[in-house]
């Protein structure tokens, strides 16, 4: 998996103190990554570590100065350029030592983990936004229904007004009948799929064994022992990637469900708005008629 | 600008004259109302907000004399909008008058809307206790009118501020109630884990590990899918860290969660409270040993 990327992304290096103002020190990699990336800190980072600058309110600075137990697979920034262009400048992959290739494998694995984690982060952000959008759509649906109820109320009031206008006029004048092209229907409730509306639907799915089983703690959160060689480190990274991809898969499934729900809700809104438009159009026609009658009465 | 001001004063003087003159009861107030309206608009154009506000109040009293309650309420709202720029207390007072009139004439959804506006004004002034009181009233009115989404928004504000004021139980009840309601709705069900996370954080602030564990079980019964979420794992891990009195683990757990979903300021504040309690406990333990 880690070898599939041709041109790895550049790893952003903090260039100033400003890049350290994140209150959560959100390092995308876990604890392990910190250990063998500690030696590739830029000078500004080293200075900050020495000064003990720490703006994360949850950070006690306990692991700020942790050093790698084995620097054999640590990466110097000089090596980065080699890795970035797949050793093109130093004789290609074939001419590298085993140790160099092992380091390269770890670097690639780490980088893939970062990419997958970033994808997960983006998916989480999309999910947050989608949740807000769904709430707004729900609110919009309520507003359409309320507007339609008001239109129905106007219909009742207008009917009363039309009766009064009909009874006005001279003794010998022809009785006025308001023109009506169609009845006002009021809000038409378009039901959802009844199965999905049921509160106990999730429980039923759970009993059937359809919902994903609760995920246990990430294996990496408390690894049994420190990875000592490149192979173990790559395995650790692969496990991280598997976890992240599993989470990403679940998230994308949920996003699909959200998109479907958004679509069906917007469709419902369209239908409701069509009904509302018809009713308002009819009301408008009747108001015009009532106005004409009023004008005629005043003109007499 | 000066031109608008002169015109506004002219209209206002004419209106005052109309009111003090003899004339047919109805038409006198109607004419005065018309002139006050023109005067207030001119004051607004001259950006003389206080004067515009006071003129709208005079307009409202004219409408009340004419028994036009809806127009009177609307005039109070306009006055509040003007005072908003200079004098928050006056603005609140005008909105309060508008709310009372809307309640009288049975326009409860309008009343709810302006109660929410009062709450927002108090919130902007950092008067949290008053903001909570008005958000609660607003939620109540919205619920009566079955405007559930707006009611829930107001309730969430109440929960948020209650937690800040360390009234955690109240917050927990609100968040759990909203989660329960959301579960039965196709569109709102996706927000459930967010509400349960908020409730869980409030439980953590109470500091009772057994209560936290019970709450997590309750949330699982409420929403069987919750146990598979990162939010559940966060709460469970924090509970474990509190139980073990391990500040390091607590920090790591939060950092890991934050790296994917950045925590907002409200969650950060509450989790810092939890951490401070945990640290204090740790120091206490060290002192004993």
Boltz contact constraints between the chains, C-beta under 6 A:
constraints:
  - contact:
      token1: [A, 24]
      token2: [B, 255]
      max_distance: 6.0
  - contact:
      token1: [A, 24]
      token2: [B, 258]
      max_distance: 6.0
  - contact:
      token1: [A, 26]
      token2: [B, 258]
      max_distance: 6.0
  - contact:
      token1: [A, 26]
      token2: [B, 259]
      max_distance: 6.0
  - contact:
      token1: [A, 28]
      token2: [B, 259]
      max_distance: 6.0
  - contact:
      token1: [A, 57]
      token2: [B, 272]
      max_distance: 6.0
  - contact:
      token1: [A, 58]
      token2: [B, 251]
      max_distance: 6.0
  - contact:
      token1: [A, 58]
      token2: [B, 254]
      max_distance: 6.0
  - contact:
      token1: [A, 59]
      token2: [B, 251]
      max_distance: 6.0
  - contact:
      token1: [A, 62]
      token2: [B, 248]
      max_distance: 6.0
  - contact:
      token1: [A, 120]
      token2: [B, 260]
      max_distance: 6.0
  - contact:
      token1: [A, 121]
      token2: [B, 260]
      max_distance: 6.0
  - contact:
      token1: [A, 124]
      token2: [B, 260]
      max_distance: 6.0
  - contact:
      token1: [A, 124]
      token2: [B, 261]
      max_distance: 6.0
  - contact:
      token1: [A, 131]
      token2: [B, 190]
      max_distance: 6.0
  - contact:
      token1: [A, 131]
      token2: [B, 191]
      max_distance: 6.0
  - contact:
      token1: [A, 134]
      token2: [B, 187]
      max_distance: 6.0
  - contact:
      token1: [A, 134]
      token2: [B, 190]
      max_distance: 6.0
  - contact:
      token1: [A, 137]
      token2: [B, 187]
      max_distance: 6.0
  - contact:
      token1: [A, 138]
      token2: [B, 149]
      max_distance: 6.0
  - contact:
      token1: [A, 138]
      token2: [B, 187]
      max_distance: 6.0
  - contact:
      token1: [A, 138]
      token2: [B, 188]
      max_distance: 6.0
  - contact:
      token1: [A, 139]
      token2: [B, 149]
      max_distance: 6.0
  - contact:
      token1: [A, 142]
      token2: [B, 149]
      max_distance: 6.0
  - contact:
      token1: [A, 192]
      token2: [B, 186]
      max_distance: 6.0
  - contact:
      token1: [A, 196]
      token2: [B, 186]
      max_distance: 6.0
  - contact:
      token1: [A, 199]
      token2: [B, 183]
      max_distance: 6.0
  - contact:
      token1: [A, 199]
      token2: [B, 184]
      max_distance: 6.0
  - contact:
      token1: [A, 202]
      token2: [B, 224]
      max_distance: 6.0
  - contact:
      token1: [A, 203]
      token2: [B, 224]
      max_distance: 6.0
  - contact:
      token1: [A, 206]
      token2: [B, 224]
      max_distance: 6.0
  - contact:
      token1: [A, 211]
      token2: [B, 225]
      max_distance: 6.0
  - contact:
      token1: [A, 212]
      token2: [B, 228]
      max_distance: 6.0
  - contact:
      token1: [A, 214]
      token2: [B, 227]
      max_distance: 6.0
  - contact:
      token1: [A, 214]
      token2: [B, 228]
      max_distance: 6.0
  - contact:
      token1: [A, 215]
      token2: [B, 228]
      max_distance: 6.0
  - contact:
      token1: [A, 258]
      token2: [B, 190]
      max_distance: 6.0
  - contact:
      token1: [A, 261]
      token2: [B, 186]
      max_distance: 6.0
  - contact:
      token1: [A, 261]
      token2: [B, 187]
      max_distance: 6.0
  - contact:
      token1: [A, 265]
      token2: [B, 187]
      max_distance: 6.0
